[in-house]
Amino acid sequence: MLLLKNTDEIVRLNGIYKRLLSNAGVKLFEGEGRIVGPNEVEVIQLDGTKLSYSAKDILIATAITSDEALSLEELPKRVVILGGGYIAFEFASIWRGMGSTVNLCFRKELPLRGFDDEMRALVARNLEGRGIILHPQTNLTQLVKTTDGIKVTTDYGEELMADVVLFATGRIPNTKRLNLQVVGIEVDSIGAVKVDEYSRTNVPSIWAIARMFQNVSIR
């Protein structure tokens, strides 16, 4: 039921976004887009045909999603999550709220690095109050599939059993297939497009929106 509801909601939201774009006079072409010149984009449509468009300015806005975590066909009874950010907390709360046993491991003493320490401590207490088992300053060293599920070993030697292991440990840009190198667009070590304070790349006619979703891996 959750999977069906999730799919229905994604379809509904996509329909709303398409209507908003259409009402604003935006032409929508579904397919894979890539840069072929400082002022030219190629779109490979779903049927394989290619379209080419020229423009004064080009805006790059790409993303990957964590839909897979909500696409499980069965509710896991035991979950181990590695991550100390808001995505890890969201899924920990969802699964715990549905009755799963949830072990949440994160590498720092407190979760939500970069936020106020008092607020971080409050969040940790609230998570524990919901019945989520916290493992601060903990990393995972080994996953072994067994007949009883996945045996998870921490760097403290503790063993946890899980039906699902979720890694919510970072953000990655979705730029590998955009052909950015053809016009010399600069990216950083993980592939994120470098922009200035006005979101402009090193190519004056090309701009980029820093929009990335949490990289989620499910085992």
N, CA, C and O of each residue as an XYZ file, in Angstrom:
876
protein
N       0.824     -1.205      0.000
C       0.000      0.000      0.000
C       0.862      1.260      0.000
O       0.573      2.214     -0.722
N       1.938      1.261      0.826
C       2.822      2.422      0.869
C       3.480      2.643     -0.482
O       3.591      3.779     -0.944
N       3.924      1.545     -1.128
C       4.556      1.647     -2.436
C       3.598      2.227     -3.456
O       3.978      3.086     -4.252
N       2.345      1.759     -3.437
C       1.343      2.262     -4.376
C       1.059      3.736     -4.137
O       0.980      4.522     -5.081
N       0.906      4.113     -2.857
C       0.655      5.513     -2.528
C       1.817      6.397     -2.964
O       1.611      7.494     -3.484
N       3.037      5.916     -2.749
C       4.225      6.674     -3.129
C       4.268      6.906     -4.633
O       4.539      8.017     -5.087
N       3.998      5.844     -5.412
C       3.997      5.962     -6.869
C       2.917      6.925     -7.340
O       3.154      7.759     -8.214
N       1.728      6.802     -6.755
C       0.629      7.701     -7.127
C       0.982      9.156     -6.844
O       0.656     10.043     -7.633
N       1.653      9.401     -5.710
C       2.009     10.775     -5.352
C       3.057     11.338     -6.300
O       2.986     12.508     -6.676
N       4.026     10.521     -6.689
C       5.042     10.974     -7.641
C       4.405     11.329     -8.978
O       4.744     12.349     -9.577
N       3.473     10.483     -9.455
C       2.774     10.757    -10.710
C       1.961     12.043    -10.606
O       1.943     12.854    -11.532
N       1.284     12.224     -9.464
C       0.469     13.424     -9.265
C       1.326     14.686     -9.287
O       0.985     15.665     -9.951
N       2.444     14.658     -8.552
C       3.318     15.824     -8.493
C       3.944     16.134     -9.850
O       4.056     17.299    -10.232
N       4.352     15.092    -10.580
C       4.912     15.322    -11.910
C       3.895     15.984    -12.827
O       4.238     16.855    -13.626
N       2.630     15.560    -12.703
C       1.575     16.170    -13.508
C       1.385     17.642    -13.179
O       1.181     18.463    -14.072
N       1.453     17.974    -11.891
C       1.313     19.370    -11.472
C       2.454     20.217    -12.034
O       2.227     21.303    -12.567
N       3.698     19.705    -11.910
C       4.844     20.457    -12.415
C       4.758     20.666    -13.922
O       5.102     21.736    -14.423
N       4.301     19.651    -14.640
C       4.177     19.779    -16.096
C       3.136     20.840    -16.460
O       3.345     21.626    -17.384
N       2.018     20.861    -15.735
C       0.986     21.854    -16.007
C       1.483     23.269    -15.700
O       1.206     24.207    -16.447
N       2.215     23.409    -14.601
C       2.750     24.727    -14.251
C       3.705     25.226    -15.330
O       3.673     26.400    -15.700
N       4.545     24.344    -15.828
C       5.473     24.728    -16.894
C       4.723     25.094    -18.161
O       5.031     26.096    -18.807
N       3.735     24.277    -18.516
C       2.952     24.541    -19.727
C       2.211     25.871    -19.631
O       2.185     26.647    -20.587
N       1.607     26.130    -18.466
C       0.866     27.387    -18.281
C       1.768     28.612    -18.331
O       1.330     29.715    -18.657
N       3.050     28.391    -17.997
C       4.012     29.508    -18.049
C       4.624     29.672    -19.430
O       5.492     30.522    -19.625
N       4.179     28.862    -20.397
C       4.686     28.984    -21.759
C       5.974     28.229    -22.017
O       6.664     28.491    -23.002
N       6.306     27.287    -21.131
C       7.539     26.511    -21.282
C       7.266     25.272    -22.130
O       6.303     24.544    -21.886
N       8.119     25.037    -23.127
C       8.026     23.826    -23.933
C       8.847     22.734    -23.255
O      10.017     22.938    -22.934
N       8.229     21.577    -23.040
C       8.869     20.486    -22.325
C       9.218     19.348    -23.288
O       8.358     18.865    -24.025
N      10.481     18.928    -23.275
C      10.927     17.812    -24.087
C      11.504     16.753    -23.146
O      12.508     16.996    -22.477
N      10.878     15.593    -23.096
C      11.333     14.539    -22.192
C      12.398     13.698    -22.880
O      12.197     13.202    -23.989
N      13.528     13.547    -22.209
C      14.626     12.782    -22.758
C      15.916     13.098    -22.037
O      15.898     13.672    -20.948
N      17.021     12.735    -22.624
C      18.334     12.993    -22.037
C      18.988     14.166    -22.742
O      19.218     14.128    -23.950
N      19.285     15.206    -21.982
C      19.911     16.393    -22.557
C      21.398     16.435    -22.294
O      21.866     15.948    -21.265
N      22.138     17.011    -23.211
C      23.571     17.180    -23.001
C      24.068     18.398    -23.754
O      23.497     18.810    -24.764
N      25.148     18.960    -23.235
C      25.748     20.146    -23.830
C      26.563     19.738    -25.053
O      27.354     18.798    -24.986
N      26.374     20.441    -26.170
C      27.192     20.185    -27.359
C      27.951     21.428    -27.806
O      28.770     21.360    -28.722
N      27.682     22.567    -27.163
C      28.394     23.801    -27.466
C      28.037     24.861    -26.453
O      27.098     24.674    -25.678
N      28.758     25.972    -26.431
C      28.482     27.027    -25.450
C      27.057     27.548    -25.509
O      26.544     28.061    -24.515
N      26.412     27.424    -26.657
C      25.049     27.916    -26.820
C      24.139     26.879    -27.479
O      23.153     27.235    -28.124
N      24.471     25.600    -27.315
C      23.693     24.561    -27.987
C      23.518     23.336    -27.084
O      24.451     22.889    -26.418
N      22.285     22.812    -27.088
C      21.942     21.628    -26.309
C      21.322     20.587    -27.233
O      20.539     20.920    -28.123
N      21.682     19.321    -27.013
C      21.077     18.214    -27.749
C      20.206     17.411    -26.808
O      20.604     17.121    -25.680
N      19.012     17.048    -27.270
C      18.083     16.248    -26.474
C      17.805     14.942    -27.204
O      17.345     14.944    -28.346
N      18.087     13.824    -26.534
C      17.751     12.506    -27.068
C      16.408     12.118    -26.456
O      16.323     11.840    -25.260
N      15.361     12.098    -27.278
C      14.025     11.839    -26.784
C      13.831     10.362    -26.457
O      14.677      9.523    -26.769
N      12.697     10.062    -25.822
C      12.431      8.709    -25.362
C      12.390      7.705    -26.503
O      12.681      6.528    -26.293
N      12.033      8.145    -27.709
C      11.982      7.243    -28.855
C      13.313      7.162    -29.593
O      13.414      6.493    -30.622
N      14.344      7.849    -29.065
C      15.673      7.790    -29.656
C      16.006      8.902    -30.622
O      17.165      9.059    -31.005
N      15.019      9.674    -31.024
C      15.287     10.782    -31.948
C      16.005     11.914    -31.222
O      15.835     12.106    -30.018
N      16.816     12.664    -31.982
C      17.624     13.734    -31.404
C      17.118     15.098    -31.875
O      16.784     15.295    -33.043
N      17.077     16.007    -30.947
C      16.706     17.389    -31.238
C      17.855     18.295    -30.818
O      18.541     18.009    -29.837
N      18.068     19.367    -31.538
C      19.139     20.307    -31.211
C      18.562     21.704    -31.066
O      17.769     22.148    -31.896
N      18.968     22.399    -29.996
C      18.451     23.734    -29.714
C      19.595     24.691    -29.390
O      20.551     24.338    -28.700
N      19.470     25.897    -29.901
C      20.443     26.950    -29.602
C      19.792     27.996    -28.710
O      18.593     28.257    -28.810
N      20.599     28.593    -27.835
C      20.066     29.598    -26.919
C      21.174     30.556    -26.503
O      22.354     30.206    -26.519
N      20.780     31.755    -26.135
C      21.756     32.713    -25.626
C      22.355     32.217    -24.318
O      23.565     32.306    -24.110
N      21.494     31.688    -23.428
C      21.929     31.181    -22.129
C      21.399     29.775    -21.925
O      20.318     29.433    -22.405
N      22.168     28.955    -21.205
C      21.779     27.587    -20.877
C      21.825     27.420    -19.357
O      22.780     27.850    -18.710
N      20.786     26.794    -18.792
C      20.725     26.544    -17.357
C      20.761     25.043    -17.104
O      19.932     24.300    -17.630
N      21.730     24.594    -16.292
C      21.835     23.192    -15.906
C      21.154     23.010    -14.556
O      21.511     23.671    -13.582
N      20.167     22.109    -14.499
C      19.467     21.827    -13.233
C      19.176     20.345    -13.193
O      18.152     19.902    -13.713
N      20.053     19.571    -12.587
C      19.919     18.118    -12.575
C      19.835     17.603    -11.160
O      20.202     18.296    -10.211
N      19.346     16.375    -11.019
C      19.239     15.783     -9.674
C      19.175     14.273     -9.749
O      18.745     13.704    -10.753
N      19.611     13.626     -8.671
C      19.303     12.215     -8.454
C      18.399     12.152     -7.235
O      18.401     13.069     -6.413
N      17.628     11.081     -7.109
C      16.667     11.016     -6.005
C      16.892      9.786     -5.138
O      17.651      8.883     -5.490
N      16.219      9.775     -4.006
C      16.287      8.629     -3.092
C      14.964      7.875     -3.087
O      14.538      7.375     -2.046
N      14.307      7.789     -4.253
C      13.009      7.120     -4.338
C      13.074      5.661     -3.911
O      12.090      5.124     -3.402
N      14.241      4.996     -4.114
C      14.333      3.564     -3.860
C      13.971      3.196     -2.420
O      13.428      2.121     -2.168
N      14.269      4.079     -1.494
C      13.980      3.775     -0.092
C      12.484      3.659      0.169
O      12.073      3.019      1.137
N      11.665      4.272     -0.685
C      10.216      4.170     -0.540
C       9.615      3.219     -1.559
O       8.397      3.183     -1.733
N      10.458      2.447     -2.236
C       9.973      1.531     -3.263
C      10.126      0.072     -2.850
O       9.995     -0.826     -3.682
N      10.402     -0.167     -1.579
C      10.516     -1.542     -1.110
C       9.144     -2.208     -1.132
O       8.148     -1.609     -0.727
N       9.101     -3.445     -1.605
C       7.827     -4.136     -1.725
C       7.289     -4.610     -0.374
O       6.083     -4.805     -0.219
N       8.185     -4.795      0.604
C       7.763     -5.210      1.933
C       8.367     -4.298      2.983
O       9.467     -3.772      2.808
N       7.639     -4.115      4.076
C       8.150     -3.308      5.184
C       9.231     -4.094      5.915
O       8.953     -5.187      6.410
N      10.462     -3.571      5.998
C      11.512     -4.278      6.743
C      11.234     -4.228      8.240
O      10.861     -3.186      8.779
N      11.421     -5.369      8.906
C      11.198     -5.416     10.356
C      12.407     -4.876     11.121
O      12.269     -4.348     12.224
N      13.608     -5.017     10.517
C      14.842     -4.573     11.171
C      15.637     -3.730     10.183
O      15.910     -4.157      9.061
N      16.000     -2.536     10.613
C      16.699     -1.604      9.727
C      17.948     -1.076     10.416
O      17.923     -0.723     11.595
N      19.040     -1.028      9.663
C      20.247     -0.334     10.109
C      20.504      0.805      9.129
O      20.546      0.589      7.918
N      20.675      2.016      9.652
C      20.915      3.194      8.822
C      22.257      3.806      9.207
O      22.548      3.985     10.390
N      23.065      4.123      8.212
C      24.310      4.855      8.439
C      24.158      6.251      7.871
O      23.956      6.424      6.669
N      24.257      7.253      8.744
C      24.131      8.631      8.292
C      23.643      9.524      9.409
O      22.820      9.115     10.228
N      24.145     10.737      9.443
C      23.774     11.669     10.498
C      23.066     12.902     10.005
O      23.014     13.912     10.708
N      22.512     12.838      8.796
C      21.821     13.986      8.222
C      20.316     13.841      8.250
O      19.786     12.866      8.784
N      19.624     14.817      7.669
C      18.167     14.841      7.775
C      17.504     13.707      7.003
O      16.439     13.235      7.400
N      18.124     13.254      5.892
C      17.531     12.150      5.144
C      17.554     10.870      5.985
O      16.571     10.130      6.024
N      18.675     10.615      6.654
C      18.769      9.448      7.534
C      17.700      9.515      8.617
O      17.074      8.506      8.941
N      17.490     10.705      9.177
C      16.499     10.861     10.241
C      15.083     10.652      9.721
O      14.252     10.040     10.393
N      14.811     11.159      8.527
C      13.472     11.007      7.964
C      13.104      9.536      7.801
O      12.023      9.105      8.201
N      14.024      8.772      7.207
C      13.714      7.368      6.982
C      13.713      6.575      8.288
O      12.932      5.636      8.445
N      14.585      6.948      9.224
C      14.562      6.300     10.534
C      13.204      6.518     11.204
O      12.630      5.594     11.780
N      12.704      7.738     11.123
C      11.409      8.052     11.746
C      10.259      7.357     11.035
O       9.331      6.872     11.682
N      10.315      7.306      9.694
C       9.251      6.632      8.934
C       9.183      5.164      9.302
O       8.121      4.646      9.646
N      10.333      4.494      9.226
C      10.330      3.055      9.493
C       9.989      2.738     10.948
O       9.269      1.779     11.227
N      10.513      3.553     11.880
C      10.196      3.330     13.288
C       8.707      3.559     13.537
O       8.075      2.821     14.294
N       8.156      4.585     12.896
C       6.741      4.873     13.056
C       5.847      3.761     12.540
O       4.701      3.628     12.970
N       6.376      2.953     11.608
C       5.610      1.836     11.063
C       5.901      0.533     11.798
O       5.408     -0.528     11.416
N       6.718      0.622     12.873
C       6.921     -0.534     13.723
C       8.234     -1.266     13.552
O       8.464     -2.268     14.228
N       9.105     -0.798     12.667
C      10.387     -1.465     12.470
C      11.341     -1.159     13.620
O      11.259     -0.098     14.238
N      12.242     -2.091     13.901
C      13.354     -1.823     14.811
C      14.429     -1.089     14.019
O      14.881     -1.586     12.987
N      14.845      0.082     14.485
C      15.768      0.930     13.723
C      17.020      1.220     14.540
O      16.941      1.759     15.644
N      18.170      0.861     13.992
C      19.471      1.234     14.551
C      20.076      2.295     13.644
O      20.275      2.062     12.452
N      20.370      3.468     14.215
C      20.906      4.592     13.451
C      22.349      4.854     13.867
O      22.613      5.221     15.012
N      23.276      4.667     12.941
C      24.706      4.859     13.214
C      25.188      6.128     12.533
O      24.852      6.384     11.377
N      25.972      6.921     13.245
C      26.556      8.120     12.632
C      27.940      8.348     13.209
O      28.240      7.890     14.312
N      28.791      9.058     12.464
C      30.216      9.097     12.751
C      30.616     10.127     13.802
O      31.691     10.023     14.393
N      29.774     11.106     14.037
C      30.096     12.147     15.013
C      29.449     11.842     16.359
O      28.652     10.912     16.484
N      29.807     12.645     17.369
C      29.216     12.459     18.693
C      27.739     12.802     18.688
O      26.940     12.182     19.390
N      27.380     13.816     17.873
C      25.989     14.221     17.725
C      25.630     14.235     16.241
O      26.507     14.424     15.398
N      24.347     14.038     15.909
C      23.939     14.103     14.502
C      23.840     15.543     14.008
O      24.042     16.484     14.775
N      23.530     15.706     12.735
C      23.300     17.011     12.112
C      24.504     17.944     12.253
O      24.387     19.038     12.805
N      25.631     17.514     11.762
C      26.851     18.318     11.801
C      26.611     19.678     11.132
O      25.983     19.767     10.077
N      27.121     20.716     11.766
C      26.985     22.063     11.221
C      25.862     22.865     11.845
O      25.784     24.078     11.652
N      24.985     22.198     12.594
C      23.898     22.898     13.266
C      24.294     23.187     14.715
O      25.320     22.709     15.198
N      23.472     23.969     15.392
C      23.709     24.323     16.782
C      23.760     23.069     17.650
O      22.907     22.190     17.530
N      24.770     22.987     18.529
C      24.971     21.779     19.329
C      23.793     21.480     20.255
O      23.436     20.318     20.449
N      23.192     22.515     20.824
C      22.058     22.294     21.717
C      20.880     21.691     20.955
O      20.188     20.801     21.451
N      20.668     22.197     19.736
C      19.585     21.665     18.917
C      19.891     20.230     18.488
O      18.991     19.391     18.441
N      21.164     19.945     18.175
C      21.558     18.591     17.778
C      21.308     17.599     18.912
O      20.828     16.489     18.678
N      21.634     18.000     20.138
C      21.409     17.129     21.290
C      19.919     16.885     21.501
O      19.511     15.774     21.841
N      19.106     17.920     21.301
C      17.650     17.788     21.455
C      17.096     16.815     20.418
O      16.257     15.975     20.742
N      17.559     16.922     19.182
C      17.107     16.013     18.135
C      17.464     14.573     18.491
O      16.647     13.666     18.331
N      18.692     14.369     18.977
C      19.116     13.022     19.365
C      18.209     12.448     20.456
O      17.823     11.280     20.396
N      17.874     13.266     21.447
C      16.992     12.796     22.526
C      15.604     12.464     21.990
O      14.988     11.487     22.415
N      15.117     13.268     21.065
C      13.791     13.023     20.491
C      13.765     11.721     19.695
O      12.790     10.971     19.745
N      14.856     11.460     18.956
C      14.933     10.211     18.207
C      14.919      9.009     19.144
O      14.232      8.020     18.893
N      15.685      9.108     20.224
C      15.696      8.029     21.207
C      14.326      7.867     21.848
O      13.894      6.751     22.139
N      13.647      8.983     22.067
C      12.309      8.927     22.646
C      11.316      8.209     21.760
O      10.318      7.678     22.246
N      11.579      8.189     20.462
C      10.709      7.471     19.531
C      11.050      5.989     19.455
O      10.361      5.215     18.791
N      12.110      5.609     20.136
C      12.498      4.208     20.120
C      13.563      3.868     19.108
O      13.852      2.691     18.890
N      14.160      4.877     18.479
C      15.258      4.651     17.538
C      16.545      4.466     18.333
O      16.863      5.275     19.204
N      17.279      3.409     18.035
C      18.509      3.092     18.764
C      19.676      3.823     18.106
O      19.999      3.566     16.946
N      20.308      4.734     18.846
C      21.386      5.557     18.301
C      22.748      4.940     18.597
O      22.988      4.393     19.673
N      23.632      5.045     17.604
C      25.010      4.564     17.748
C      25.950      5.696     17.313
O      26.416      5.708     16.174
N      26.230      6.650     18.218
C      27.117      7.761     17.849
C      28.561      7.310     17.697
O      28.978      6.294     18.254
N      29.314      8.094     16.925
C      30.739      7.827     16.689
C      30.962      6.383     16.223
O      31.889      5.702     16.662
N      30.091      5.946     15.330
C      30.105      4.559     14.881
C      30.078      4.490     13.361
O      29.327      5.210     12.704
N      30.908      3.614     12.819
C      30.918      3.347     11.394
C      30.633      1.866     11.178
O      30.702      1.074     12.119
N      30.313      1.491      9.948
C      30.080      0.098      9.616
C      31.294     -0.456      8.887
O      31.839      0.194      7.995
N      31.713     -1.645      9.263
C      32.913     -2.232      8.668
C      32.620     -3.433      7.788
O      33.417     -3.767      6.912
N      31.481     -4.088      8.011
C      31.215     -5.297      7.234
C      29.727     -5.591      7.175
O      29.007     -5.428      8.160
N      29.273     -6.030      5.992
C      27.915     -6.517      5.807
C      28.011     -7.934      5.273
O      28.689     -8.185      4.276
N      27.332     -8.864      5.938
C      27.352    -10.261      5.507
C      25.912    -10.754      5.389
O      25.141    -10.687      6.346
N      25.562    -11.251      4.199
C      24.220    -11.778      4.001
C      24.130    -13.169      4.591
O      24.953    -14.029      4.280
N      23.143    -13.400      5.438
C      22.948    -14.696      6.080
C      21.523    -15.174      5.826
O      20.720    -14.465      5.220
N      21.220    -16.375      6.294
C      19.863    -16.901      6.133
C      18.857    -16.142      6.985
O      17.652    -16.227      6.751
N      19.353    -15.393      7.981
C      18.481    -14.632      8.877
C      18.439    -13.149      8.537
O      17.832    -12.363      9.265
N      19.077    -12.759      7.439
C      19.119    -11.348      7.074
C      20.540    -10.891      6.817
O      21.378    -11.672      6.369
N      20.813     -9.623      7.100
C      22.137     -9.046      6.885
C      22.803     -8.819      8.239
O      22.276     -8.101      9.090
N      23.960     -9.436      8.426
C      24.717     -9.218      9.657
C      25.633     -8.019      9.456
O      26.513     -8.026      8.595
N      25.409     -6.996     10.262
C      26.147     -5.742     10.156
C      27.142     -5.655     11.311
O      26.760     -5.797     12.473
N      28.404     -5.424     10.997
C      29.427     -5.288     12.024
C      29.907     -3.844     12.074
O      30.233     -3.257     11.042
N      29.949     -3.268     13.283
C      30.420     -1.895     13.446
C      31.917     -1.892     13.740
O      32.519     -2.940     13.972
N      32.502     -0.707     13.727
C      33.934     -0.613     14.023
C      34.232     -0.818     15.500
O      35.397     -0.805     15.899
N      33.199     -1.008     16.322
C      33.383     -1.390     17.720
C      33.263     -2.902     17.904
O      33.396     -3.410     19.017
N      33.014     -3.606     16.821
C      32.852     -5.039     16.902
C      31.440     -5.486     17.217
O      31.180     -6.684     17.331
N      30.524     -4.542     17.360
C      29.131     -4.879     17.640
C      28.480     -5.457     16.386
O      28.762     -5.008     15.275
N      27.619     -6.443     16.560
C      26.922     -7.051     15.445
C      25.428     -6.747     15.529
O      24.804     -6.937     16.573
N      24.868     -6.277     14.425
C      23.449     -5.951     14.336
C      22.852     -6.744     13.189
O      23.490     -6.911     12.150
N      21.638     -7.234     13.366
C      20.952     -7.952     12.302
C      19.912     -7.045     11.663
O      19.202     -6.313     12.352
N      19.830     -7.102     10.342
C      18.918     -6.210      9.626
C      18.318     -6.912      8.414
O      18.907     -7.832      7.847
N      17.140     -6.453      8.040
C      16.537     -6.858      6.769
C      16.941     -5.888      5.662
O      17.031     -6.264      4.493
N      17.179     -4.646      6.044
C      17.593     -3.604      5.107
C      18.675     -2.760      5.760
O      18.568     -2.404      6.934
N      19.717     -2.440      4.999
C      20.749     -1.498      5.447
C      20.726     -0.306      4.509
O      20.850     -0.458      3.294
N      20.568      0.870      5.073
C      20.458      2.105      4.291
C      21.676      2.986      4.521
O      21.982      3.341      5.659
N      22.369      3.339      3.448
C      23.474      4.287      3.524
C      22.965      5.645      3.045
O      22.608      5.804      1.877
N      22.933      6.622      3.952
C      22.547      7.991      3.611
C      23.694      8.889      4.053
O      23.588      9.622      5.036
N      24.786      8.817      3.310
C      26.056      9.341      3.807
C      26.653     10.480      2.986
O      27.797     10.864      3.227
N      25.932     11.018      2.047
C      26.543     12.117      1.306
C      25.691     12.554      0.135
O      24.619     12.009     -0.128
N      26.202     13.555     -0.559
C      25.516     14.081     -1.737
C      26.418     13.938     -2.951
O      27.625     14.164     -2.868
N      25.827     13.564     -4.076
C      26.602     13.486     -5.301
C      25.867     14.217     -6.415
O      24.641     14.138     -6.493
N      26.579     14.921     -7.270
C      25.943     15.598     -8.398
C      25.661     14.614     -9.527
O      26.367     13.619     -9.689
N      24.635     14.900    -10.295
C      24.216     14.020    -11.382
C      24.609     14.663    -12.711
O      23.742     15.080    -13.479
N      25.901     14.743    -12.983
C      26.382     15.504    -14.141
C      27.208     14.682    -15.126
O      27.662     15.219    -16.136
N      27.412     13.404    -14.858
C      28.376     12.631    -15.641
C      28.038     12.560    -17.123
O      28.942     12.519    -17.957
N      26.757     12.545    -17.466
C      26.362     12.327    -18.864
C      25.935     13.610    -19.562
O      25.309     13.566    -20.621
N      26.268     14.736    -18.981
C      25.861     16.017    -19.577
C      26.837     16.532    -20.630
O      26.571     17.547    -21.273
N      27.972     15.838    -20.815
C      28.947     16.227    -21.841
C      29.548     17.601    -21.565
O      29.843     18.352    -22.495
N      29.731     17.932    -20.275
C      30.209     19.261    -19.893
C      31.612     19.540    -20.403
O      31.963     20.692    -20.659
N      32.412     18.503    -20.552
C      33.807     18.701    -20.947
C      33.943     19.258    -22.353
O      34.980     19.826    -22.697
N      32.898     19.098    -23.178
C      33.011     19.547    -24.569
C      33.176     21.059    -24.670
O      33.763     21.563    -25.628
N      32.652     21.784    -23.673
C      32.801     23.242    -23.680
C      33.685     23.714    -22.537
O      33.830     24.917    -22.323
N      34.278     22.779    -21.801
C      35.231     23.146    -20.757
C      34.619     23.648    -19.475
O      35.244     24.435    -18.763
N      33.391     23.209    -19.153
C      32.775     23.623    -17.891
C      33.541     22.989    -16.733
O      33.782     21.782    -16.732
N      33.920     23.796    -15.757
C      34.713     23.311    -14.638
C      33.828     22.635    -13.593
O      32.769     23.142    -13.223
N      34.295     21.471    -13.127
C      33.611     20.761    -12.046
C      34.621     20.460    -10.952
O      35.830     20.505    -11.182
N      34.116     20.151     -9.746
C      35.032     19.849     -8.648
C      35.353     18.362     -8.608
O      35.046     17.638     -9.556
N      35.960     17.901     -7.533
C      36.458     16.529     -7.455
C      35.360     15.483     -7.474
O      35.622     14.331     -7.819
N      34.123     15.855     -7.109
C      33.026     14.888     -7.131
C      32.073     15.117     -8.301
O      31.038     14.457     -8.403
N      32.425     16.053     -9.184
C      31.626     16.272    -10.369
C      30.606     17.384    -10.284
O      29.828     17.571    -11.220
N      30.583     18.130     -9.190
C      29.654     19.250     -9.057
C      30.134     20.418     -9.917
O      31.328     20.712     -9.975
N      29.197     21.069    -10.573
C      29.534     22.206    -11.427
C      29.951     23.391    -10.567
O      29.246     23.758     -9.627
N      31.092     23.986    -10.886
C      31.564     25.159    -10.151
C      30.849     26.408    -10.673
O      30.783     26.644    -11.879
N      30.317     27.197     -9.744
C      29.624     28.429    -10.114
C      30.081     29.573     -9.218
O      30.654     29.356     -8.150
N      29.814     30.812     -9.679
C      30.130     31.982     -8.862
C      28.916     32.347     -8.021
O      27.959     31.577     -7.940
N      28.951     33.512     -7.397
C      27.858     33.913     -6.508
C      26.552     34.164     -7.251
O      25.498     34.301     -6.631
N      26.621     34.224     -8.587
C      25.410     34.432     -9.396
C      24.983     33.145    -10.101
O      24.152     33.182    -11.009
N      25.550     32.001     -9.687
C      25.249     30.686    -10.257
C      25.708     30.550    -11.707
O      25.152     29.746    -12.454
N      26.715     31.323    -12.114
C      27.251     31.247    -13.464
C      28.508     30.387    -13.479
O      29.357     30.504    -12.596
N      28.625     29.525    -14.483
C      29.808     28.696    -14.619
C      30.939     29.504    -15.233
O      30.792     30.701    -15.480
N      32.075     28.844    -15.482
C      33.193     29.534    -16.117
C      32.941     29.812    -17.594
O      33.698     30.547    -18.229
N      31.858     29.212    -18.152
C      31.424     29.533    -19.512
C      30.316     30.573    -19.397
O      29.252     30.253    -18.866
N      30.514     31.802    -19.869
C      29.577     32.905    -19.594
C      28.130     32.634    -19.979
O      27.224     33.202    -19.368
N      27.887     31.792    -20.965
C      26.518     31.560    -21.428
C      25.825     30.411    -20.706
O      24.666     30.108    -20.991
N      26.528     29.768    -19.770
C      25.961     28.588    -19.103
C      25.918     28.808    -17.594
O      26.905     29.217    -16.983
N      24.763     28.530    -17.010
C      24.511     28.698    -15.588
C      24.138     27.345    -14.989
O      23.789     26.423    -15.726
N      24.204     27.213    -13.676
C      23.863     25.938    -13.041
C      23.214     26.172    -11.687
O      23.628     27.046    -10.926
N      22.195     25.380    -11.401
C      21.530     25.408    -10.101
C      22.086     24.281     -9.264
O      22.119     23.132     -9.705
N      22.527     24.602     -8.046
C      23.083     23.574     -7.152
C      21.943     22.818     -6.520
O      21.537     23.117     -5.397
N      21.426     21.845     -7.232
C      20.293     21.067     -6.732
C      20.644     19.599     -6.790
O      20.719     19.017     -7.872
N      20.864     18.982     -5.617
C      21.216     17.575     -5.536
C      20.449     16.946     -4.387
O      20.176     17.592     -3.376
N      20.109     15.687     -4.555
C      19.410     14.970     -3.501
C      20.347     13.991     -2.829
O      21.397     13.630     -3.361
N      19.937     13.571     -1.647
C      20.789     12.669     -0.891
C      21.065     11.381     -1.640
O      20.156     10.775     -2.207
N      22.322     10.967     -1.642
C      22.691      9.707     -2.273
C      22.368      8.567     -1.322
O      22.983      8.438     -0.263
N      21.415      7.751     -1.695
C      20.948      6.694     -0.803
C      21.231      5.337     -1.427
O      20.861      5.085     -2.574
N      21.881      4.475     -0.679
C      22.167      3.125     -1.133
C      21.513      2.146     -0.189
O      21.682      2.237      1.027
N      20.768      1.211     -0.741
C      20.053      0.227      0.068
C      20.642     -1.146     -0.198
O      20.807     -1.550     -1.350
N      20.956     -1.851      0.861
C      21.493     -3.218      0.727
C      20.507     -4.214      1.324
O      20.765     -5.418      1.316
